[in-house]
Amino acid sequence: MPRIIPVDYKTLLNIFQRYGCAYKRKRGSHHILSYPKAKRAVVIPEDEEIDVEIIKNNMRTVGMTREQYFELLKKV
């Protein structure tokens, strides 16, 4: 399994929306998404490179596996 590397915010938004997250709003430089089974919102900062820890935390929030992440990354 390859390592998760930093990606830009547009790619990450696309991945989470394909997974089933709904875009709610933008507050400042942060995009807020919701997922039906998640207890909290998915927050994606508007940066050139999103840190790996932010990606992993958002994946945990929605219950996305590494395999699902890489499969969706291929489609972007």
Helices and strands as residue ranges (DSSP letters): H 9-19, E 22-27, E 30-34, E 42-45, H 52-62, H 66-75
